[in-house]
Amino acid sequence: LCRQAKHKKKICTGDLTTKCKSEGDCAAAGGSCDLGLDSFQQSLVNQFGQESVEVKKIKFFCTPAQKGTEPAPDLDGTHLVGYQITGPDLAVGVHTNNQFGPEFVTTKKPKSLYVPAVKSFGGGFPPILVGNHKCVLDPSASSIRVITQALPLAPVAATGAIDINCGTTASSGKASCDCELQQIDPFELAGIGFICLTPGEPCPSGEIDCDGGNALDVTMDSDHNIGQCDGNPDCEAQCTDHCAAQDDAIFNSGCEGFCIGGQRDELACTDDSDCPGGSCPGKDGLPHGNLCGCDCINVGGAASGPGGLQCNVSTNIDVELGSPCGDGDVLIAVGTRCVAMTSQTVTAQLHNTNDTRGKDWPLPAYTATGSVIPCETLATSTTTDLLLVGVVNFFDSTIGDIQSQLTFACQ
């Protein structure tokens, strides 16, 4: 059922009773200033071929409806917004047959274009179906930088793509978001091996905040030695308590001398080669002191602006002898890491670095800040200017404890 509709312009999306002429007028009401949509050209492909039309203003709003005594449809199902359009005349004779009977019609000029929409009634932040979008990394602005206490390595240009999958915003203006690794091209890390990054197991969902206000900064706090452990389950329990004591959540943990994953999961080890299909926490070839390494994470900090995004990129990490990836020469199967990325600020530091008691590194703690784009822009699959930053710390690599700093700039 389609009704005539009139677009109400120059109002704040966070409070439909507040009028505005610019974004600054909506500072108190929240959301953005809806100044309306300028007409634009849109290419369309349908059963009659390809054509270009000019999309103008909203003219209709359509809802599911029950006709007569027929079974009721999902009245909260797909809604449509109809836009006035202009385009070339196309005279085609068409035979139709519908529930009211057969008819013959001749097509003329296009008059309207209908697109799926979500709705809410009255005030509050209007729902936005943010949707699923591909962020192709800009190699000139995207990088992975791996540093150690003694050896800062040059950043490696990051090429590839991630998928950003978000739901529909609630009245609060927030929606659940998942970021999935689609492809990151492998790179060589001197002294370690060939780094292969592939999609891993699902990670906890993050959030996009379309009207701003939620705290989405990421803090990563890692400690090489929080005490002795008798296995990975014991270390995980200790790490959970350690993180909770500083109002953080556990990100990752591992007990030196016990395999993580693979065919010998939880069995004793002294070298990564002892853990086929997995990894051995601790320095290869050296005595292991059954030390518990612990990574804590906190999402909070300052309030984000409209469009703030925090998500966890599930990444399976393998260190291989050489290129190409996946040819069976895995040196270390690190496993899945849920890399916490944010458009806000990330802060990270290691403690007891390289098992040196009291050694905090880097000093000062690493920080980086991303940038946001409006949800309305992202919903059109435009990702330009979205910048996500993140960090992952690792203990006991062949070149010492390392910090991996990630910068993902979308094209």
Secondary structure in CASP SS format (residue, H / E / C, confidence):
PFRMAT SS
TARGET T0000
AUTHOR 0000-0000-0000
METHOD secondary structure of the structure
MODEL  1
L C 1.00
C E 1.00
R E 1.00
Q E 1.00
A C 1.00
K C 1.00
H C 1.00
K C 1.00
K C 1.00
K C 1.00
I E 1.00
C E 1.00
T C 1.00
G C 1.00
D E 1.00
L E 1.00
T E 1.00
T E 1.00
K E 1.00
C C 1.00
K C 1.00
S C 1.00
E H 1.00
G H 1.00
D H 1.00
C H 1.00
A C 1.00
A C 1.00
A C 1.00
G C 1.00
G C 1.00
S C 1.00
C E 1.00
D E 1.00
L C 1.00
G C 1.00
L C 1.00
D C 1.00
S C 1.00
F E 1.00
Q E 1.00
Q E 1.00
S E 1.00
L E 1.00
V E 1.00
N E 1.00
Q C 1.00
F C 1.00
G E 1.00
Q E 1.00
E E 1.00
S E 1.00
V E 1.00
E E 1.00
V E 1.00
K E 1.00
K E 1.00
I E 1.00
K E 1.00
F E 1.00
F E 1.00
C E 1.00
T C 1.00
P C 1.00
A C 1.00
Q C 1.00
K C 1.00
G C 1.00
T C 1.00
E C 1.00
P C 1.00
A C 1.00
P C 1.00
D C 1.00
L C 1.00
D C 1.00
G C 1.00
T C 1.00
H E 1.00
L E 1.00
V E 1.00
G E 1.00
Y E 1.00
Q E 1.00
I E 1.00
T E 1.00
G C 1.00
P C 1.00
D C 1.00
L C 1.00
A C 1.00
V C 1.00
G E 1.00
V E 1.00
H E 1.00
T E 1.00
N E 1.00
N E 1.00
Q C 1.00
F C 1.00
G E 1.00
P E 1.00
E E 1.00
F E 1.00
V E 1.00
T E 1.00
T C 1.00
K C 1.00
K C 1.00
P C 1.00
K C 1.00
S E 1.00
L E 1.00
Y E 1.00
V E 1.00
P E 1.00
A E 1.00
V C 1.00
K C 1.00
S C 1.00
F C 1.00
G C 1.00
G C 1.00
G C 1.00
F C 1.00
P C 1.00
P C 1.00
I C 1.00
L E 1.00
V E 1.00
G E 1.00
N E 1.00
H E 1.00
K E 1.00
C E 1.00
V E 1.00
L E 1.00
D C 1.00
P C 1.00
S C 1.00
A C 1.00
S C 1.00
S E 1.00
I E 1.00
R E 1.00
V E 1.00
I E 1.00
T E 1.00
Q C 1.00
A C 1.00
L C 1.00
P E 1.00
L C 1.00
A C 1.00
P C 1.00
V E 1.00
A E 1.00
A C 1.00
T C 1.00
G E 1.00
A E 1.00
I E 1.00
D E 1.00
I E 1.00
N E 1.00
C E 1.00
G E 1.00
T E 1.00
T C 1.00
A C 1.00
S C 1.00
S C 1.00
G C 1.00
K E 1.00
A E 1.00
S E 1.00
C E 1.00
D E 1.00
C E 1.00
E E 1.00
L E 1.00
Q E 1.00
Q E 1.00
I E 1.00
D E 1.00
P E 1.00
F E 1.00
E E 1.00
L E 1.00
A C 1.00
G C 1.00
I C 1.00
G E 1.00
F E 1.00
I E 1.00
C E 1.00
L E 1.00
T E 1.00
P E 1.00
G C 1.00
E C 1.00
P C 1.00
C C 1.00
P C 1.00
S C 1.00
G E 1.00
E E 1.00
I E 1.00
D E 1.00
C C 1.00
D C 1.00
G C 1.00
G C 1.00
N C 1.00
A E 1.00
L E 1.00
D E 1.00
V E 1.00
T E 1.00
M E 1.00
D E 1.00
S E 1.00
D E 1.00
H C 1.00
N C 1.00
I C 1.00
G C 1.00
Q E 1.00
C C 1.00
D C 1.00
G C 1.00
N H 1.00
P H 1.00
D H 1.00
C H 1.00
E H 1.00
A H 1.00
Q H 1.00
C H 1.00
T H 1.00
D H 1.00
H H 1.00
C H 1.00
A H 1.00
A H 1.00
Q C 1.00
D C 1.00
D C 1.00
A E 1.00
I E 1.00
F E 1.00
N E 1.00
S E 1.00
G E 1.00
C E 1.00
E C 1.00
G C 1.00
F E 1.00
C C 1.00
I E 1.00
G C 1.00
G C 1.00
Q C 1.00
R C 1.00
D C 1.00
E C 1.00
L C 1.00
A E 1.00
C C 1.00
T C 1.00
D C 1.00
D H 1.00
S H 1.00
D H 1.00
C C 1.00
P C 1.00
G C 1.00
G C 1.00
S E 1.00
C C 1.00
P C 1.00
G C 1.00
K C 1.00
D C 1.00
G C 1.00
L C 1.00
P C 1.00
H C 1.00
G C 1.00
N C 1.00
L E 1.00
C E 1.00
G E 1.00
C E 1.00
D E 1.00
C E 1.00
I E 1.00
N E 1.00
V E 1.00
G E 1.00
G E 1.00
A E 1.00
A E 1.00
S C 1.00
G C 1.00
P C 1.00
G C 1.00
G E 1.00
L E 1.00
Q E 1.00
C E 1.00
N E 1.00
V E 1.00
S E 1.00
T E 1.00
N E 1.00
I E 1.00
D E 1.00
V E 1.00
E E 1.00
L C 1.00
G C 1.00
S C 1.00
P C 1.00
C C 1.00
G C 1.00
D C 1.00
G C 1.00
D C 1.00
V E 1.00
L E 1.00
I E 1.00
A E 1.00
V E 1.00
G E 1.00
T E 1.00
R E 1.00
C E 1.00
V E 1.00
A E 1.00
M E 1.00
T E 1.00
S C 1.00
Q C 1.00
T E 1.00
V E 1.00
T E 1.00
A E 1.00
Q E 1.00
L E 1.00
H E 1.00
N C 1.00
T H 1.00
N H 1.00
D H 1.00
T C 1.00
R C 1.00
G C 1.00
K C 1.00
D C 1.00
W E 1.00
P E 1.00
L E 1.00
P E 1.00
A E 1.00
Y E 1.00
T E 1.00
A E 1.00
T E 1.00
G C 1.00
S E 1.00
V C 1.00
I C 1.00
P C 1.00
C H 1.00
E H 1.00
T H 1.00
L H 1.00
A C 1.00
T C 1.00
S C 1.00
T C 1.00
T C 1.00
T C 1.00
D C 1.00
L C 1.00
L E 1.00
L E 1.00
V E 1.00
G E 1.00
V E 1.00
V E 1.00
N E 1.00
F E 1.00
F E 1.00
D E 1.00
S E 1.00
T C 1.00
I C 1.00
G E 1.00
D E 1.00
I E 1.00
Q E 1.00
S E 1.00
Q E 1.00
L E 1.00
T E 1.00
F E 1.00
A E 1.00
C E 1.00
Q C 1.00
END
